[in-house]
Amino acid sequence: MSEPVRLIKKYPNRRLYDTKTSAYITLGDVKDLVLKFEVFKVVDAKTGDDLTRSILLQIILEEETGGVPLFSSELLSGFVRFYGSTMQGMLGKYLENNMKTFVDFQQKLQDQSRTMGGPNGGDNAHMQADFWNQFLNFQQPAMQSMMTTYMDQSKKMFQSMQDQLQSQTRNMFITGLLNPSDKDEK
């Protein structure tokens, strides 16, 4: 039986209250929960709104400004450009799937290291290389799938724009025929 979701309440004074431990916690403590793979949810104490994503983004911001950043300015600019575009949902899903695949392969490597007698056991380097090759081989079909979806969406969008232009042109032409201008009468 799975454990219930750990509830953390965020109060207006920006303090976080862990209902499991009945104590106030910091963003660092929330980061520790993430690192331990504990399932939690952060809610606004007053409204009950889910603030989990916001808190996770705050943790990422602190990590990015506190040490060696994971994201370059160019990559972050690219993310900003995707917001509001037709590709936003697809990019999010693509990144999520790739992160999951990466984590799964990393876990397999760690499991394999343990079963081979630790980091120095057997043919561990060869097996790690095989896992990385499998991971990289996954990338090509994923990119092809993403590009196919992108091309299909672009084609549909272009067709829709063409249909709208034809409809507007037709309406302008019909309106012009039904309501001739007074220029010819003068």
N, C-alpha and C positions, 0 to 999 in steps of 0.2 A: 504494500500500500504506500503510495507516495505521500510525502509530507505536504501539508498545506503551504500555500504561498506565504512567505514571510512578509508581514505588512510593516512598512515604515511610513510614518506620518511626517509631513513637512509643515511646520508652523510658520505663521507670518514673520516671526523674528528670524527666519531662515534656518532654524534648528531642525534637525532630523531626529525623530523619536522612534526607536526600534521597539515595536510592541511585543516581540518575543522575549527580549531581555529586560524590558521596562526601563530603558536607559537612553539617554541622548547619545547620538553617534555623529561621526564626522564623515566627510566625503571619503577620506582614507579608509574608514571602516566599511563603507559601501563598496569601495574598490576591493577590499579584502573578501567581501561576500561574492563578488564577481569572480575573483581568482579561485575561490573555493567551489565555484559552480552552484552556489546556493540560489534557489529561486526566490525572488523577492519582487515586491511592487511598492513603489513610492507614490503616496497619494497626498493631495493637499488636505490638511487637517480640517479646514473650514468647508471647502466645497466638495471634497471627495474626488476631484479631478485626478486622473492618472498623470503623474509627473516623472515616471520612470525614465523615459527617453531623455527628458530634460536633465535629469541628474546624471545619467550616463554621459551625455554630451559635456556636462560640466567637468566630469572626471577626465574625459578625453582632452578638453581644453587645458586643464591643469597639467596633464602629462605632456602635451605638445609644447607648452610654454616653460615647463620645468626642466627639461633635459634635451636629449637628442630627439627631434621631432620625427614622427613616423610619416607624416604627410608633408610634401613640398608645397610651396606657395602655388606652383603651377597646377598641382593635382587638386588642391583646394579650390582654386579658381575654376577648374573644370567642373568640380562638383556644383559650385554656385551656378554655373551656366546651365546645368541640367535641370535645375529647379524650374518647374512650370513648363518644361518642354514635353513633347510627346514621349520622349525616351526616359523620363524620370523613373517611372515604375519599372521599366525593363532594366535600367542600370542598377537600381536598388536590388532587384532580384538576382541579377548577374553577380553583383558583389557579394551578396549573402550566400549564394550557392558556392562561389569560389572560396569564400572564407570557411564555409563548412567543409568543403573538400580538403582544403589546406589543413584544417584542424584534425580531420579524420586521418589524413596521411601522417601527420605529426604524431598522433596517438598510436598509429600502427608502428611507426618507427620506435617509439618509446617502449611499446609492448614487446617488439621484436628484440630490442636491446636487453630487456629484462630476461627474456626466455633464452637468449644466447649466452647468458652468463655475464651480463654487464657490457660496458662499452668496449672491452678488449676481447670479447668472446667470439670465436669462430670467424665466419665470413661476413661479419656485420657491415663493413664498409660496402661490400658488394650488394648486400640486401638493401641498404639505404639508397644506393644508387638506383636500384631497381624500382623502389618506391617513388623516388623523384622522377624517374622516367615515366612511370605510370601517371603521376600527377601532371607532368608537362604534356603527355599525350592526351590527357583529358581536356586540356586548354584548347586544342585545335577544334574539336567538335563543338565545344561550348561557344567559341568565337564564331564558328560557322552558323550555328543555330541563332546566335544573337544577331548576326548580320542578316540572315535570311528573314528573321522577324522584323528587323529594322527596314529592310527593303520592301517587305510586304506592307508594313505600316506606311512607309513613304509613298508607295504606289497608290494605296487607298486614299491617302491624304491628297495626293496630286489629282487623282480622279475626282475626288469630292470638290476640289477647288475648280477644276475644269467644268464640272456640272453646274456649280454655282455661277461661274462666269457666263456659261451658255444661257442659263436661266435668266440672269440679269440682262444680258444682251437681248434676249427674246422679249422680255418684258419692256425694255426701253423701245424696241422696234414697234411692238404692238401698241404701246402707249402713244408713240409718235404718229402711227397711222390713224388711231382713233381720235386723237386730239391734234390735228394739224395746227401749226403755228400761224399766227396772224400776220407773219412777215410777208407772205405771198399776196395778201389782200391789199396791202398798202401801196 
